[in-house]
């Protein structure tokens, strides 16, 4: 018999990047009295790993639970970046409704549209939370109309269109149901959740069914599966079987080791949980997203959409440069292989394939950001390796026509920069689809552009718009290949011999282009030490010292002035490297190098091309 569990609500918070999802979760946690009065609380408490904190982005979806008037509200904070869209799609299977957070100034953005579309397809009711209404340039009433237009564009049903609006400032810690109403903490938002989001429904006495939507990994207990119990109950030491909707032959007997429920930021061990609860299960090896845990008497798999395919790939190679092994802790192919395959435990949108050589692995992901976060994580753990230029993954259709991934790019720039942006993107095979003025003297451009046209463009974009442009992209399916594309118009300055860079040599080299290194840094033959303004590569000797003479003139020893070197971040290096170059990544340094270090062999290879 189907019943509703009125003491539970399951919701996901979805939004575009930087519209305040994680800060809103902070306030809900504070308001529900999770923290002690004297407890020190960091900002964005849900963003747990270092990279999430530094960049202010959420990468993995997080679960938490708060209590409001004896109702347990399970909240899932989801990422806003398109590269981590795979996380959002799966998480929505666990919840009965969503809170759509929209910035009171920016209004609905491309990612808002993407996540909302997924929620509406699953027929989930939405509460719209207009956040940041305390911003001086906020325009909440216009944003309401824009959100409703978005609902109509996505063919929302009448019930979905009739959604409640809540106005909030997560940073100031208040929410209200009317724009001019009194602000009384987070109570109005809690009330709206309890009144509007349906309680989970299912059969408490039926056979157990639980779909695994997220995988966590812990060195002590191994894989931890997180999901919602759809039917029946689950208790510790229960004998179950695992089945999968996309893999009909799968049938494995398992035993539940430990069972956890969420309470604030902690996982609490419980002996039993029932229909509608979101729980974590440990003690089952080889558990995957999309698996259904069910009772042996009636193994029924819960259907679940396939995870979006990766669109971009790069090679991870064992570092073989002359400076290899000096800074990293883990340098061999065994270490690299183990670490990459371990990443597959938690990251579902990632693929790792072995290649013909044992020292090289092909890693595919959803975008440059997705892969650069993995590289940064490995680097911090002490790994040393090299990576190649990101390449897009092509497909072929029935007529054997080559297809490539396309993206929709939404760009907001001040009017004076529109010309240069349009020119750059058109040269990268982009097609302008729309152009409209927005408030504050900005223009919104919409482009359809191949994914490879955007590789290495972000840095240029920020320079062209003097840091004032905002670019958002979203995957838009595959389309016939658009032809040849050159990534970089400039060449590289290459070190001619190995040794230590000396001021005199650098002084002569800086006339040839922009340098990436300073005096005293180790270099080797074939290492890229700067950018040449011309199209071809130039070899320079930066280890050259000044010949001493026995006569000294008064002006001979004047200090040589060096132009400051260009410091490059990991993203900038990945954007800069060309197809015949590698980026050497160690815990301390980032060095760009040619794949073929010897200049004679390099020339031969370019003639063969």
C-alpha positions, 0 to 999 in steps of 0.5 A: 500500500502506497503511503506518504512520509510527511516527516521527510522532504527531499530537495535539490538546490539548482542554479547557475554558477555563482548565484548563491546555492552553497551560501543558501545551504549555509543559512538553512543549516544555521537557521535550523540550529545545527551549529552550537551557539559558540561554534566557529563556522567557515563560509560555504561550509558545504564546499569541502575540498581545497579547490572548491574553496579557492575557486568558489565553485562546487564540483561534487554534489553534497548531501546534508539534512536539517530539521524544521518543526520535526520534519527532516529536510534532506538538501542536496547542493549541486554544482553549477558548472556545465562541466559537472552537469553529470552530477546534477542529472543523477542527483535529481533522481533522489529528490521530490522537488527543487529550489531554483536559485536565480540572481536578482541582477543577472536573471536566468543564465544558460546553466539555469535553463539546463538544470531547470529543463532536467528538473521539468522533464522529471516532473519535479515541482520547483520553488524559485528563490530570487537571491541577492535582493540586497544588491544595489543593482538588483531588479527582482520584479523583472527577473520574475518575468524572465523566470516565468518566460523561461518556464514557458520556453521549456513547456512547463505544465500549468502546475509547474508554472504556478510555482511559489517565489521566495525573495532572499539574501543568503549572505544577509541570512533572510528570506521573505514571501513578498518583496516588501514583506518583513524579513524573518530569517529563513522561516519563509523558505522553510515554510514554502518547502514544507507546504509545496514540496511533496512528501516522498511516496512509496510502499513501506511494506514492499520489497526493498528498492534503492537506486544508487545516485552518487558514489563517495569513496573513503580509504577506510571503508571503500566505496559508499553508495548514496541514494534514496530508498524508493520502497520497503526498508533497509537494515544492517546485515540485510541480504540483498542483490544488485541489479542495473537497468542498463545491464540486464545480466547483472545480478550479484548477492551482497550484504549491507555492512553499514547504514548512515543517515545525514544529520547536518554535516555529519553521517550518523550510523543507523540500524534501519531506514525506510522508504523516502529516506536518503541514506549512505551504504558501505561494505559493498565492493564494486558498487556503481551509479545506477545500480539498484539494491533490492531484496532477493525475492523480487529484483526489479531495477529502477530505470535511470538515464545514462550519464552524458558522454565525455566530449574532450580528451587529453593524454596523461604521460609519464614525465621523461624530461631531463628534470624528471623525478626531482620534485614529485613523489609519485612518478612511475606509470604504475603510480599514474595508472593507479591514481587515474583508475582510482578517480573513476571510483567517484567521478562518473563523467570521466573515462580512462583508457590505456594506450599502445604504450604503457606510459600513456593514458587517454583521459576523457572528460566533460570539458577543460575545467573538469580535467584541469581540476583533476590535474590540480588535485593530482599535483597537490598529492605529489604526482609528477607527469605530463599532459598533452593539448586537449582534443575533442572526441569525434563521432561518425554517423551512419553515412560515415560523416565526421561529427564534432561536439558543439557548444552554445556560448552566451557572452555578455560584454560591454558594447565597445568590445563586441567587434573584437569578440565577434571577429575572434569567435567567427575565425574559430568557426563560431556562428552568431545566433543572436545579439541583444542589449542588456542593462548597464551598457552590456550586449549579450551575444549568442554563438553556436561554436565547435567545442574545439573552437573554445579550447584556449580561448578564455584567456584571450577573451579576458584580455580582449574585454579587459576582464569585463566580459562574462562567458558561459557555455553549454554542450549542444550535441554533435554536428558535422565537422566544421573544417580545419582550425588553427589554435595559435597564431604565435610561435614558441621561444625554445631553449637551445641547451640545458643549464641555468637561465642567466640574466645576460642570456635572458636580456638578449632573449627578451627582445625576441618575445615574452618570457615565461622564466626568470634568472636562476631557473633550470632549463633544458634543450627543447623546453618552451621558455616564452612566446614569440610574436611570429608564427614560427618557433625560435631557438634562443640560448638563455644560458649564455654568459658575458665574455670577460675582457681585460679592459673595462669601460665606465658603461660596461657594467651597467645593470641589465634590466629584465622585463618581468616574466609572465606567470602562467596558471595551470589553465593558462598553460593548458590553453597555451600549449600547441598540439606538438607540445606537452605540459610538464606538471610537478608539485612545484612547477609547470613547464611547457616543452616540445614533445620532441626535445632534439631540434634536428629530430623536431625539424625532420618531423615537421618536414614529414608533416 
